[in-house]
């Protein structure tokens, strides 16, 4: 799939580096929310982006050129309506993030978006979850993502030892066999999350960027070392 190759090129340009800028965060374990079918195959990927960590998996032996169309599942957002976050705001966030995915695929110009499984059709699924970083490890699902963004200021240094984080997970499967072709898990946390927090709009703006990186990560056609 030439689109996947283009995704991989974009990822390489955005994420080239051999070291992490956040050694403390890098020592924490990978969160496992249950969204992805197999976390054991994910391999850490180097990134120069501050406060960002990435894991990815790409099945060996997959021919990208065999796929000419893609089904985009609705973005999963672990967020219920609250006093601060209305159902309308949640639906608008989902719609905006979904539109961003459609735009990313259409921008490539050489792959169709379809709604039914078939030969040469891949399925893309993206899930967003909030998290908090404790002294032990990253514990997913402790906070809803938009709610955490709205309250991120409360996690300023010296006020609370826990670090807010956003976890975005993605997977690409064959639409007919459900075989997993690729997986990606991206975390943005710490100061990078805080400076983007404060409103639903700022959450969506940040999430759009992370969703794009997660999509590109799982679509990277280069096989990972684990099979």
Secondary structure by P-SEA (a helix, b strand, c coil): caaaaaaaaaaaaacccccccccccccccccccccccccccbbbbbbccccbbbbbccccccccccccbbbbccccccccccccccaaaaaaaaaaaaaaaaaaaaaaccbbbbccccccbbbbbbbbbbbbbcccccccccccaaaaaaacccccccccccccbbbbbbcccccccccccbbbbbbbbcaaaaaacccaaaaaaaaaaaaaaaaaaaacccccccc
